[in-house]
Structures are given as C-alpha cells and as structure tokens.
Amino acid sequence: MKKIKYLAFFSYLGRNYHGFQYQILEGQRFKTIQDSIQQSLNNFAKQEVFIKSSSRTDVGVNARKHPVQFVLQRDSKKKIWDLLTVQRGVNFYLRDAGDQIAINEVYQVPMEFDVRNDCLQKEYVFYIDSQVGYNWENPLLFYKQSWCIPDQIDIDRLKQAFQKYLGRHNFYLFTSPEPFQTQFDLFEKELNSFEITHYPNEHFPKIQSIRISVKGKGFLKYQVRYMVGIAVLYAQKKIDENYLNYLLNPTGFIPQDERRNLIRLKAKPEGLFLYDVQYDQKFLHSQIQDDLIVNVPEKQIQDIDLLQQKT
C-alpha cells in the first residue's frame, strides 16, 4: 500500500456553514466546512479520510486560502493520484453536493509536514462597507460578504488603533476564553503588520469601503473580529485612547460579570476572510515526488490510520 500526504488550499463562503470544525450539540449535527471537505474526499478516494487544518474559522467566516492536510492511500499496483486529479475530483464532489467550497491549490508535502506547526504566517482580511454588504474589491464573488456600517468612520483614527495593536500584547480582552484556558500568558499574541486601504467613491462621497489586512503567526478565537470592532469604536470616538490602552494591557483574569460590562464590539463574521497562510516553499511540491511516497505493509495500515485519526 502506498501513502501520500497532500496539502490543499480551500476557499469558501461561510454564511451557510456552522463554522469550520465538525460539531454535534445536544445530539444535533451541524453542517460545517470540515464535514463537507471530508465527505468529498471520502467520495473521491473511496476511503475514509481524516483532515487536519491550520485554523478553525467561526460561523459565517470566509476563506480565500484555508490550508488542509490529508493522507490518501493507494494500492501498490495502482498509479498514485496526481495533484490535478485530486483537485478536480474533490471539487467535483463539492460542487455536486451544492457546497460553496473549492480547492484552489494542492501540493504534495513530506509525511513529517504539519499544517499547524509549520505555518510561518497567517493573513486575515476584513471588509467594511457603508452599503449593505457590498464588497467593492470583488462585488460579484463577495456580495454580502462585508460588515455594513452606515455611519462614517474616521480612517486616521482607525489606523491609530491598529498601530497600537502592533507587536506583542495580551489579547485576553479580545477573545472569549474557554473554561480550560487558565494560563494567562497564553493569551499573548504578536501582530506582525497591518494595512488599511480606503476606497472612497468620488461620485458618492458618503459611501465608504474599507479593507483591513492583519498578519501574524497565530490569532485567538474571535481576536481579529474584536480587533476590528474595538478599532471601529475608537474611530467613531466611542472609546478614547486610555480605554484602548486598558483593553490592550490587562493585568489578570476578570470575572465574567465584569467582562460583560466592558465597552467592546465584536465585528460581524461575514466581513472576515482567512486570506492567506504561508509555509516554507521547501515543503510544497507542485509535482508528485516518488521519494516522498511511503510504502506501508498491509498489516501496518490499520495502526497508522488510527494514529492519523488522533492527530
């Protein structure tokens, strides 16, 4: 039996999915991105396939390049699937199921490659518009995929807020902590860079379209949405610089009832895109490399499948 590891970059519109990760709540199974991808892989490869993702996007969040790794096995007497066949085959089953998901790129990677640990940098992009969900960068593809804010936003103050986010901070107040997250310093994250682009409309000066790009090694749950929402509050002068500094410099855990009274705003998910995830190019092979194919004796297949499922 031959085994080969693939890395695929998926794009999707998240409005019809309950987030990325597989979910069952009170016996009810929700439709997720992970479900759809795994089912399409199962249908294509005619085997049970387990995937691992670099990120877990929230309900309604979109992606331009969301990396997912998976291993396919093939009988030793049969030809290994080439990358284009995998891309076209999986996309066929996604389209056939009516999913708004597609593989944009697919690579062969070494077996030791890890989609999470080997990530160099992630980029998220957030779109804000003063018209209802109209995305100026790509209005047909991204229709209704932006956060509509009819009130004017001071672009200079918006940039000032993100300038304060730069570097390493404890973003405890920019997330929704889980009960098991008891180590305060684990909320520290570093924002490497940001870019804010404003698309003014010369014919309709009251219409604004804003693109916010942020880059970093990793982000907390809801962090980008809180960063955008709180920056909008600052841009609209609903909070001042001292309050923004307070949110960025928490000294410890805060009781839940006190957190509820904080002036914060979580941006709408439909404006957020996982835009890009970068890896060292040495891992990514655009053609099948025979030396990266693993030959596994039949008796070891079951043990490896169990290990793959756990990881």
Rosetta silent file (secondary structure, phi, psi, omega in degrees, C-alpha in Angstrom):
SEQUENCE: MKKIKYLAFFSYLGRNYHGFQYQILEGQRFKTIQDSIQQSLNNFAKQEVFIKSSSRTDVGVNARKHPVQFVLQRDSKKKIWDLLTVQRGVNFYLRDAGDQIAINEVYQVPMEFDVRNDCLQKEYVFYIDSQVGYNWENPLLFYKQSWCIPDQIDIDRLKQAFQKYLGRHNFYLFTSPEPFQTQFDLFEKELNSFEITHYPNEHFPKIQSIRISVKGKGFLKYQVRYMVGIAVLYAQKKIDENYLNYLLNPTGFIPQDERRNLIRLKAKPEGLFLYDVQYDQKFLHSQIQDDLIVNVPEKQIQDIDLLQQKT
SCORE:     score description
SCORE:     0.000 S_00000001
   1 L     0.000  135.344  179.328    0.000    0.000    0.000 S_00000001
   2 E  -105.632  139.695  178.414    1.278    3.464   -0.924 S_00000001
   3 E  -124.190  141.911  179.758    0.590    6.564    1.147 S_00000001
   4 E  -141.941  138.677  179.942    0.994   10.180    0.122 S_00000001
   5 E  -101.450  134.889  179.563    0.349   13.397    2.042 S_00000001
   6 E  -117.512  152.048  169.681   -1.323   16.357    0.353 S_00000001
   7 E  -123.162  119.150 -178.850   -1.752   19.996    1.335 S_00000001
   8 E  -117.649  140.004  175.300   -4.767   21.688   -0.232 S_00000001
   9 E  -102.544  117.576 -177.825   -5.786   25.341   -0.028 S_00000001
  10 E  -103.024  146.531  168.555   -9.563   25.710    0.087 S_00000001
  11 E  -117.172  149.970  179.250  -11.705   28.772   -0.486 S_00000001
  12 E  -163.453  158.591  169.209  -15.268   29.060    0.752 S_00000001
  13 L  -102.263  124.000 -169.709  -18.115   31.353    1.711 S_00000001
  14 H   -89.863    2.825 -171.312  -19.001   30.613    5.310 S_00000001
  15 H   -67.110  -23.557 -178.144  -22.521   32.002    5.527 S_00000001
  16 H  -102.714   15.319 -176.788  -24.207   28.612    5.071 S_00000001
  17 L  -127.699  153.605  179.491  -21.961   26.690    7.479 S_00000001
  18 L   -92.887   54.662 -178.543  -21.702   26.364   11.235 S_00000001
  19 L    82.386 -174.466 -178.111  -18.002   27.209   11.221 S_00000001
  20 L   -83.978  -49.378 -168.082  -15.131   25.005   10.132 S_00000001
  21 L   -73.848  141.379  175.100  -14.851   22.367   12.830 S_00000001
  22 L   -51.775  131.642 -175.350  -17.053   19.279   12.997 S_00000001
  23 L  -140.841  135.259  168.803  -19.794   19.891   15.583 S_00000001
  24 E  -131.055  124.950 -178.833  -22.508   17.945   17.347 S_00000001
  25 E  -128.793  120.006 -179.633  -24.544   19.760   20.004 S_00000001
  26 L    52.850   43.008  176.806  -27.231   18.019   22.054 S_00000001
  27 L    81.370   -5.724 -179.705  -27.404   15.232   19.512 S_00000001
  28 E   -98.569  129.510 -179.710  -27.813   17.604   16.579 S_00000001
  29 E   -97.030  127.357 -177.935  -25.162   17.568   13.871 S_00000001
  30 L   -98.908  150.608  178.187  -24.434   20.896   12.201 S_00000001
  31 L   -76.953  121.413 -178.472  -23.209   21.416    8.652 S_00000001
  32 L  -128.057  165.712  176.974  -19.567   22.506    8.768 S_00000001
  33 H   -61.920  -43.328 -179.318  -16.729   23.110    6.334 S_00000001
  34 H   -59.749  -43.953  177.947  -14.833   20.128    7.753 S_00000001
  35 H   -55.574  -49.677 -175.348  -17.805   17.823    7.189 S_00000001
  36 H   -65.571  -41.085 -179.797  -18.133   18.837    3.560 S_00000001
  37 H   -65.891  -46.510 -178.797  -14.412   18.543    2.799 S_00000001
  38 H   -63.578  -39.657 -179.770  -14.071   15.136    4.439 S_00000001
  39 H   -65.392  -40.024  179.170  -17.157   13.803    2.685 S_00000001
  40 H   -67.043  -37.110  176.550  -15.898   14.969   -0.713 S_00000001
  41 H   -66.749  -41.667  177.660  -12.504   13.363   -0.047 S_00000001
  42 H   -60.021  -43.516 -178.984  -14.184   10.122    1.027 S_00000001
  43 H   -66.815  -39.029 -179.252  -16.256   10.088   -2.155 S_00000001
  44 H   -69.564  -50.118 -172.583  -13.263   10.827   -4.354 S_00000001
  45 H   -87.536  -10.236 -178.074  -10.778    8.397   -2.814 S_00000001
  46 L    56.507   43.404  178.012  -13.327    5.701   -1.859 S_00000001
  47 L  -157.779  162.643  178.257  -11.758    5.514    1.605 S_00000001
  48 L   -81.604  121.554 -175.655  -12.168    7.191    4.977 S_00000001
  49 L  -115.864  135.776  177.362  -10.015   10.304    5.010 S_00000001
  50 L  -112.261  134.708 -176.574   -9.143   12.405    8.054 S_00000001
  51 E  -112.171  156.926  173.812   -8.130   16.027    7.632 S_00000001
  52 E  -132.476  135.190 -173.153   -6.142   18.467    9.744 S_00000001
  53 E  -114.856  156.474  176.919   -6.485   22.215    9.363 S_00000001
  54 L   -77.466  -24.732 -173.669   -4.283   25.192   10.156 S_00000001
  55 L  -147.197  162.761  174.861   -7.222   27.158   11.575 S_00000001
  56 L  -125.770   97.450 -177.202  -10.791   26.806   12.786 S_00000001
  57 L   -74.620  153.926 -177.102  -12.883   29.633   11.406 S_00000001
  58 L   -80.029  174.763  175.709  -16.052   30.774   13.171 S_00000001
  59 L   -58.518  127.209  175.761  -19.637   30.580   11.990 S_00000001
  60 L    86.617   -9.289 -179.840  -20.066   32.783    8.918 S_00000001
  61 L   -79.598  146.941 -175.239  -16.348   33.465    8.382 S_00000001
  62 E  -108.454  172.916  177.528  -14.980   33.013    4.856 S_00000001
  63 E  -146.197  142.194  170.770  -11.681   31.881    3.381 S_00000001
  64 E   -99.181  -39.970  178.349   -9.607   32.587    0.309 S_00000001
  65 E  -143.508   92.256  178.986   -6.788   30.149    1.176 S_00000001
  66 E  -106.979  110.311 -175.940   -7.514   27.787    4.058 S_00000001
  67 E   -78.471  137.456  179.216   -4.864   25.031    4.213 S_00000001
  68 E  -137.939  132.593  177.014   -5.872   21.460    4.993 S_00000001
  69 E  -106.296  150.264  176.914   -3.629   18.383    5.049 S_00000001
  70 E  -159.280  157.070  179.212   -4.708   14.799    4.434 S_00000001
  71 E  -115.225  130.749  174.747   -3.195   11.434    3.576 S_00000001
  72 E  -113.343  142.140  177.783   -4.529    9.213    0.802 S_00000001
  73 E  -112.690  149.367 -174.009   -3.609    5.577    0.410 S_00000001
  74 E  -141.605  140.725  176.245   -3.452    3.691   -2.849 S_00000001
  75 L   -57.876  139.311 -175.541   -2.977    0.064   -3.762 S_00000001
  76 L   -58.872  -24.475 -178.251    0.644   -0.586   -4.702 S_00000001
  77 L   -85.042   -9.499 -177.133   -0.431   -1.848   -8.128 S_00000001
  78 L  -104.869  156.991 -178.891   -2.318    1.365   -8.945 S_00000001
  79 L   -76.081  139.241  176.580   -0.994    4.735  -10.005 S_00000001
  80 L   -64.917  141.080  176.626   -0.811    7.498   -7.400 S_00000001
  81 L   -67.232  129.699  175.612   -3.314   10.298   -7.980 S_00000001
  82 L   -77.760  170.589 -171.249   -1.585   13.358   -9.394 S_00000001
  83 H   -66.698  -39.583 -179.539   -2.304   16.781   -7.917 S_00000001
  84 H   -66.565  -37.297  178.221   -4.616   17.994  -10.673 S_00000001
  85 H   -63.637  -41.831  177.790   -6.712   14.824  -10.430 S_00000001
  86 H   -62.346  -46.660 -178.812   -7.131   15.343   -6.681 S_00000001
  87 H   -60.944  -49.900 -177.575   -8.120   18.978   -7.168 S_00000001
  88 H   -67.844  -39.153 -178.420  -10.623   18.291   -9.939 S_00000001
  89 H   -66.303  -46.841 -179.936  -12.025   15.182   -8.284 S_00000001
  90 H   -66.462  -41.285  178.671  -12.632   16.751   -4.877 S_00000001
  91 H   -63.182  -33.617  177.314  -14.064   19.909   -6.448 S_00000001
  92 H   -60.627  -47.422 -177.674  -16.455   17.769   -8.489 S_00000001
  93 H   -71.291  -32.618  175.134  -17.920   16.177   -5.365 S_00000001
  94 H   -64.798  -45.533  179.897  -18.065   19.515   -3.528 S_00000001
  95 H   -66.184  -39.240 -179.498  -19.921   21.091   -6.427 S_00000001
  96 H   -63.682  -30.006  179.298  -22.182   18.055   -6.774 S_00000001
  97 L   -85.438   -3.171  179.771  -23.170   18.421   -3.107 S_00000001
  98 L    80.719   18.099 -178.841  -24.005   22.096   -3.603 S_00000001
  99 L   -80.693  146.599  174.253  -21.178   23.307   -1.381 S_00000001
 100 L   -95.656   57.499 -176.993  -19.671   26.780   -1.719 S_00000001
 101 E  -138.186  144.401  177.124  -16.197   25.316   -1.226 S_00000001
 102 E  -156.424  149.031  171.163  -13.380   24.620   -3.686 S_00000001
 103 E   -80.953  127.502  174.562   -9.704   23.665   -3.789 S_00000001
 104 E   -93.156  -39.660 -178.245   -7.628   26.469   -5.296 S_00000001
 105 E  -142.288  150.068  175.377   -4.203   24.839   -4.967 S_00000001
 106 E  -143.690  139.843 -177.710   -2.906   21.416   -3.972 S_00000001
 107 E  -133.872  156.961  166.694    0.635   20.240   -3.216 S_00000001
 108 E   -90.254  137.885  179.312    2.428   17.099   -2.169 S_00000001
 109 E  -130.164  157.832  177.582    4.182   17.516    1.183 S_00000001
 110 L   -64.540  156.686 -179.707    6.522   15.291    3.224 S_00000001
 111 L   -61.744  -29.335 -178.710    4.972   12.981    5.789 S_00000001
 112 L   -81.178   -6.934  179.284    6.610   14.950    8.618 S_00000001
 113 L   -64.616  139.940  177.209    4.968   18.206    7.461 S_00000001
 114 L  -128.335  123.452 -172.432    2.405   19.639    9.892 S_00000001
 115 L   -63.752  -25.585  179.071   -0.151   22.147    8.665 S_00000001
 116 L   -91.592  -54.594 -172.885   -0.278   23.940   12.034 S_00000001
 117 L   -69.214  -27.135 -177.887    3.234   23.792   13.416 S_00000001
 118 L   -92.049    4.905  177.664    4.954   24.581   10.105 S_00000001
 119 L   -68.673  131.842  178.468    2.857   27.678    9.444 S_00000001
 120 L   -91.321  -40.557 -176.459    5.019   30.808    9.098 S_00000001
 121 E  -163.869  144.409  175.079    2.326   33.477    8.988 S_00000001
 122 E  -115.076  145.040  175.065   -1.424   33.928    8.610 S_00000001
 123 E  -123.301  127.101  172.365   -3.181   36.827    6.976 S_00000001
 124 E  -111.688  143.418  177.083   -6.775   37.785    7.689 S_00000001
 125 E  -124.638  134.544  179.708   -8.626   40.432    5.700 S_00000001
 126 E  -122.071  135.637 -179.037  -11.731   42.235    6.902 S_00000001
 127 E  -111.943  132.845  175.748  -14.090   44.262    4.694 S_00000001
 128 E  -124.294  135.052  177.911  -16.275   47.131    5.900 S_00000001
 129 E  -138.271  150.944  177.900  -18.795   48.935    3.704 S_00000001
 130 L   -90.353   -8.229  169.814  -21.374   51.635    4.259 S_00000001
 131 L   -97.470  161.300 -174.416  -23.725   49.977    1.777 S_00000001
 132 L   -67.060  101.289  171.219  -25.500   46.746    2.660 S_00000001
 133 L    60.241   25.673 -177.718  -22.932   44.010    2.220 S_00000001
 134 L   -96.023  118.832 -177.436  -21.408   45.404   -0.974 S_00000001
 135 L   -99.635  112.449 -173.131  -17.773   44.403   -1.391 S_00000001
 136 L   -70.484  -27.428 -176.295  -16.003   46.804   -3.736 S_00000001
 137 L   -68.394  -38.428  178.175  -12.935   44.634   -4.307 S_00000001
 138 L  -151.031   79.897 -170.053  -14.957   41.828   -5.903 S_00000001
 139 L   -63.666  -29.744 -178.492  -18.674   42.703   -5.869 S_00000001
 140 L   -77.448  -48.142 -177.156  -19.928   39.604   -7.686 S_00000001
 141 L   -71.119  -39.972 -171.704  -17.999   36.950   -5.762 S_00000001
 142 L  -105.848   26.158  179.454  -18.169   38.613   -2.358 S_00000001
 143 L   -57.518  131.921 -177.703  -21.685   40.066   -2.460 S_00000001
 144 L    65.193   21.406  178.100  -22.981   40.453    1.105 S_00000001
 145 L  -112.358   54.781  174.139  -19.546   39.442    2.408 S_00000001
 146 L  -154.366  164.040 -179.838  -18.701   42.607    4.302 S_00000001
 147 E   -91.896  119.755 -177.833  -19.732   44.344    7.520 S_00000001
 148 E   -86.478  118.165  175.409  -22.197   47.129    6.811 S_00000001
 149 L  -126.951  100.981 -176.048  -21.616   50.262    8.933 S_00000001
 150 L   -66.739  -26.319 -179.901  -23.696   53.173    7.609 S_00000001
 151 L   -74.301  148.669  179.288  -22.016   55.720    9.923 S_00000001
 152 L   -67.167  143.805  179.799  -18.826   57.401    8.753 S_00000001
 153 L  -116.364  129.720  177.073  -15.537   56.009   10.077 S_00000001
 154 L   -75.336  107.554 -174.722  -12.512   58.197   10.736 S_00000001
 155 H   -64.152  -38.121 -179.893   -9.807   56.360    8.769 S_00000001
 156 H   -63.204  -42.962  178.446   -6.948   58.100   10.582 S_00000001
 157 H   -69.361  -33.623  176.281   -8.273   57.041   13.984 S_00000001
 158 H   -61.124  -43.496  178.582   -8.881   53.521   12.658 S_00000001
 159 H   -67.146  -35.491  177.792   -5.212   53.331   11.668 S_00000001
 160 H   -61.530  -40.694  179.599   -4.173   54.722   15.061 S_00000001
 161 H   -63.179  -46.030 -179.292   -5.998   51.883   16.798 S_00000001
 162 H   -69.441  -28.238  175.338   -4.304   49.225   14.695 S_00000001
 163 H   -61.741  -35.367  177.714   -0.962   50.922   15.220 S_00000001
 164 H   -70.913  -27.676  179.041   -1.441   50.241   18.932 S_00000001
 165 H   -70.955  -23.980 -174.639   -2.165   46.571   18.192 S_00000001
 166 L   -57.358  147.234  179.672    1.232   46.117   16.535 S_00000001
 167 E    89.434 -162.936 -175.550    3.765   43.997   18.376 S_00000001
 168 E   -99.176  128.136  179.288    3.152   41.573   21.213 S_00000001
 169 E  -141.617  163.375  171.106    0.215   42.101   23.583 S_00000001
 170 E   -91.743  109.860 -175.170   -2.011   40.080   25.853 S_00000001
 171 L   -95.139   34.230 -179.995   -5.270   39.908   23.877 S_00000001
 172 H   -55.869  -38.056 -178.572   -7.264   38.381   26.734 S_00000001
 173 H   -87.978    8.142  176.861   -9.976   41.043   26.321 S_00000001
 174 H  -114.046   24.432  179.993  -10.078   40.462   22.550 S_00000001
 175 L  -149.857  178.434  174.490  -11.348   36.895   22.783 S_00000001
 176 L  -117.852   95.722 -173.892  -13.913   34.721   24.563 S_00000001
 177 L   -62.524  143.023  172.970  -11.897   32.498   26.911 S_00000001
 178 L   -87.155  156.074 -178.881  -12.860   28.881   27.383 S_00000001
 179 L   -57.314  -30.592 -177.317  -13.046   27.451   30.938 S_00000001
 180 L   -79.683   -9.524 -179.506   -9.963   25.298   30.317 S_00000001
 181 L   -85.301   88.943 -173.200   -7.829   28.334   29.374 S_00000001
 182 L  -108.895   -0.680 -179.941   -6.331   29.005   32.799 S_00000001
 183 L  -103.823  111.555 -169.269   -2.842   30.197   31.847 S_00000001
 184 H   -63.719  -37.150 -175.663   -2.958   33.969   31.392 S_00000001
 185 H   -72.122  -10.703  177.188    0.184   34.351   29.293 S_00000001
 186 H   -72.482   -9.623  176.404   -1.239   32.027   26.615 S_00000001
 187 H   -86.351    1.838  177.827   -3.411   34.948   25.508 S_00000001
 188 E   -78.775  127.873  177.402   -0.292   36.759   24.316 S_00000001
 189 E  -137.844  158.053 -178.411   -0.109   37.100   20.538 S_00000001
 190 E  -118.350  125.944  174.635    2.005   39.177   18.190 S_00000001
 191 E   -93.768  115.748 -175.741    0.656   41.242   15.323 S_00000001
 192 E   -76.669  -41.220 -177.299    3.394   41.482   12.695 S_00000001
 193 E  -162.838  163.620  173.488    1.806   44.035   10.387 S_00000001
 194 E  -145.715  158.682  175.593   -1.414   45.627    9.229 S_00000001
 195 E  -146.976  127.778  179.192   -2.608   47.519    6.174 S_00000001
 196 E  -116.942  122.085  179.806   -5.772   49.574    5.862 S_00000001
 197 E  -114.483  130.061 -179.131   -6.986   50.542    2.407 S_00000001
 198 E  -110.919  127.189  179.748   -9.793   53.050    1.945 S_00000001
 199 L  -107.793   86.173  178.660  -11.778   53.078   -1.295 S_00000001
 200 L   -72.245  150.456  179.434  -13.530   56.466   -1.451 S_00000001
 201 L  -107.895  110.661 -174.554  -16.264   56.904   -4.039 S_00000001
 202 L   -65.642  -25.812  179.706  -15.841   60.205   -5.868 S_00000001
 203 L   -84.855  -29.158  179.886  -19.436   60.139   -7.128 S_00000001
 204 L  -130.336   82.236 -172.025  -20.945   59.209   -3.751 S_00000001
 205 L   -62.138  -19.175  179.921  -18.646   60.670   -1.065 S_00000001
 206 L   -82.160   -8.988  179.710  -20.752   59.320    1.800 S_00000001
 207 L   -89.319  126.432  178.774  -20.116   55.732    0.687 S_00000001
 208 L  -116.181  145.033  170.559  -17.098   54.103    2.323 S_00000001
 209 E  -137.983  124.532 -172.310  -15.374   50.819    1.582 S_00000001
 210 E  -127.172  135.365  176.551  -12.515   49.736    3.837 S_00000001
 211 E  -118.379  123.243 -178.955  -10.147   46.776    3.600 S_00000001
 212 E  -116.683  120.843  177.916   -8.178   45.785    6.718 S_00000001
 213 E  -112.980  131.347  176.164   -5.347   43.257    6.446 S_00000001
 214 E  -128.700  143.183 -178.256   -3.595   41.832    9.522 S_00000001
 215 E  -130.774  138.665  177.942   -0.697   39.380    9.609 S_00000001
 216 E  -169.244  170.223  179.829    0.695   37.269   12.431 S_00000001
 217 L   -66.865  -37.587 -179.845    1.848   33.804   13.403 S_00000001
 218 L  -165.703  160.830 -177.519   -1.482   32.986   15.021 S_00000001
 219 L  -135.533  150.751  177.140   -4.663   34.522   16.393 S_00000001
 220 L   -77.983  166.345  175.332   -7.059   33.727   19.230 S_00000001
 221 L   -59.881  128.598  179.951  -10.699   32.826   18.757 S_00000001
 222 L    68.455    1.322 -172.882  -12.610   35.988   17.737 S_00000001
 223 H   -59.223  -47.953 -177.441   -9.415   38.057   18.091 S_00000001
 224 H   -63.847  -40.503 -179.394   -9.495   39.618   14.629 S_00000001
 225 H   -65.615  -38.269  176.020  -13.204   40.394   14.910 S_00000001
 226 H   -70.107  -38.310  177.766  -12.696   42.086   18.287 S_00000001
 227 H   -59.020  -45.217  179.581   -9.679   43.988   16.962 S_00000001
 228 H   -66.818  -47.909 -177.065  -11.766   45.358   14.106 S_00000001
 229 H   -61.902  -43.746 -179.399  -14.828   46.067   16.252 S_00000001
 230 H   -69.863  -35.628  175.989  -12.897   47.856   19.002 S_00000001
 231 H   -64.280  -36.390  176.848  -10.927   49.845   16.412 S_00000001
 232 H   -65.358  -41.601  176.122  -14.240   50.968   14.893 S_00000001
 233 H   -58.010  -42.598  179.579  -15.406   52.118   18.351 S_00000001
 234 H   -66.903  -41.676 -179.411  -12.200   54.119   18.666 S_00000001
 235 H   -64.658  -30.601  179.195  -12.558   55.536   15.143 S_00000001
 236 L   -92.268    8.521  176.392  -16.099   56.668   15.970 S_00000001
 237 L    61.742   32.731  176.010  -14.868   58.233   19.255 S_00000001
 238 L   -91.025  -16.486  168.860  -16.979   55.917   21.391 S_00000001
 239 L  -135.543  155.606 -178.925  -13.878   54.964   23.392 S_00000001
 240 L  -104.714 -178.408 -176.255  -10.733   57.008   23.986 S_00000001
 241 H   -64.081  -38.576  179.850   -7.031   56.207   23.874 S_00000001
 242 H   -62.733  -40.241 -179.664   -6.816   55.457   27.599 S_00000001
 243 H   -69.063  -38.757  177.403   -9.599   52.887   27.360 S_00000001
 244 H   -63.206  -41.031  176.992   -7.986   51.253   24.326 S_00000001
 245 H   -63.169  -36.980  178.181   -4.703   51.029   26.248 S_00000001
 246 H   -62.995  -43.665 -179.933   -6.571   49.428   29.154 S_00000001
 247 H   -64.568  -31.074 -177.472   -8.027   46.737   26.886 S_00000001
 248 H   -85.938   -8.002 -176.321   -4.565   46.002   25.494 S_00000001
 249 L  -132.323   58.041  177.978   -2.877   45.751   28.890 S_00000001
 250 L   -69.389  147.896 -177.740   -4.947   43.515   31.184 S_00000001
 251 L  -100.456   -8.727 -179.866   -3.214   42.523   34.405 S_00000001
 252 L   174.841 -177.755 -179.221   -5.081   39.281   35.026 S_00000001
 253 L   -64.927  146.695 -179.029   -8.299   37.345   34.658 S_00000001
 254 L  -119.737  134.753  177.610  -11.549   39.301   35.032 S_00000001
 255 L   -55.900  150.184 -174.490  -14.820   37.821   36.381 S_00000001
 256 H   -58.693  -39.735 -178.622  -17.401   37.121   33.712 S_00000001
 257 H   -66.301  -31.800  176.581  -19.893   39.704   35.002 S_00000001
 258 H   -72.636  -36.632  178.284  -17.224   42.416   34.802 S_00000001
 259 H   -60.905  -37.971 -178.835  -16.291   41.371   31.261 S_00000001
 260 H   -63.502  -27.156 -177.608  -19.913   41.847   30.201 S_00000001
 261 L   -87.176   -4.918  178.724  -19.796   45.484   31.326 S_00000001
 262 L   -71.556  147.360  176.446  -16.731   46.331   29.253 S_00000001
 263 L   -84.162  100.416  179.464  -17.223   48.524   26.200 S_00000001
 264 L  -139.355  163.539  178.526  -16.267   46.152   23.406 S_00000001
 265 L  -146.062  126.180  176.493  -17.581   45.264   19.965 S_00000001
 266 L   -99.018  118.772 -176.931  -17.137   42.034   18.014 S_00000001
 267 L   -63.243  154.250 -179.814  -17.293   42.670   14.278 S_00000001
 268 L   -64.351  142.290 -175.091  -19.729   40.694   12.139 S_00000001
 269 H   -69.450  -27.396 -173.015  -18.277   37.419   10.791 S_00000001
 270 H   -65.248  -18.369  179.102  -19.366   37.886    7.173 S_00000001
 271 H   -86.030   -5.202 -171.990  -16.705   40.547    6.592 S_00000001
 272 E  -100.258  135.046  176.534  -13.804   38.311    7.646 S_00000001
 273 E  -127.570  130.880  163.370  -11.664   36.191    5.319 S_00000001
 274 E   -74.493  104.298 -164.599   -8.803   33.845    6.123 S_00000001
 275 E   -90.026  -38.011 -177.849   -6.875   35.330    3.243 S_00000001
 276 E  -161.595  147.951  173.699   -3.528   33.557    3.142 S_00000001
 277 E  -134.161  127.825 -172.907   -1.347   31.138    5.110 S_00000001
 278 E  -106.468  143.547  176.757    2.353   30.938    4.334 S_00000001
 279 L  -134.027  160.421  173.111    4.754   27.991    4.529 S_00000001
 280 L   -63.418  128.595 -175.677    8.376   27.411    3.657 S_00000001
 281 H   -62.481  -18.184 -179.578    8.407   26.587   -0.048 S_00000001
 282 H   -64.298  -22.033 -179.832   10.716   23.624    0.580 S_00000001
 283 H   -82.664  -23.849 -167.974    7.678   21.691    1.853 S_00000001
 284 L   -98.462  118.014 -179.401    5.440   22.369   -1.149 S_00000001
 285 E  -115.138  122.413 -176.987    5.860   20.216   -4.253 S_00000001
 286 L   -85.162   -2.617  173.327    3.783   21.035   -7.313 S_00000001
 287 L  -135.952  152.944 -177.911    4.527   17.628   -8.862 S_00000001
 288 L   -64.165  127.980  176.965    4.494   14.155   -7.337 S_00000001
 289 L  -106.063  116.476 -176.083    7.857   13.213   -5.821 S_00000001
 290 H   -60.917  -32.016 -176.964    8.372    9.463   -5.713 S_00000001
 291 H   -72.980  -10.150  177.767   10.807    9.694   -2.809 S_00000001
 292 H   -97.551   -3.331  177.584    8.055   11.197   -0.617 S_00000001
 293 L   -82.287  131.298 -177.402    5.665    8.299   -1.206 S_00000001
 294 E  -101.811  126.476  174.717    5.576    5.902    1.730 S_00000001
 295 E   -94.420  121.883 -174.246    5.183    2.181    1.133 S_00000001
 296 L  -120.036  127.302  174.477    3.388    0.581    4.060 S_00000001
 297 L   -59.727  145.701 -175.761    2.918   -3.166    4.642 S_00000001
 298 H   -54.534  -36.955 -175.918   -0.748   -4.126    4.786 S_00000001
 299 H   -68.629  -17.152 -179.832   -0.535   -5.222    8.427 S_00000001
 300 H   -95.048   -8.556 -174.875    0.518   -1.700    9.478 S_00000001
 301 H   -59.212  -46.024 -175.917   -2.275    0.139    7.675 S_00000001
 302 H   -63.279  -42.775 -179.992   -4.797   -0.126   10.493 S_00000001
 303 H   -64.036  -40.559 -179.489   -2.384    1.168   13.150 S_00000001
 304 H   -67.838  -38.515  178.106   -1.367    4.146   11.006 S_00000001
 305 H   -61.936  -39.913  178.380   -4.997    5.016   10.278 S_00000001
 306 H   -65.184  -40.669  178.211   -5.745    5.105   14.000 S_00000001
 307 H   -65.195  -41.887  179.539   -2.751    7.381   14.605 S_00000001
 308 H   -62.758  -38.593 -179.524   -3.790    9.669   11.753 S_00000001
 309 H   -64.611  -36.840 -178.955   -7.306    9.942   13.181 S_00000001
 310 H   -71.410  -28.420 -176.930   -5.948   11.062   16.563 S_00000001
 311 L   -96.266    0.000    0.000   -3.784   13.789   15.024 S_00000001
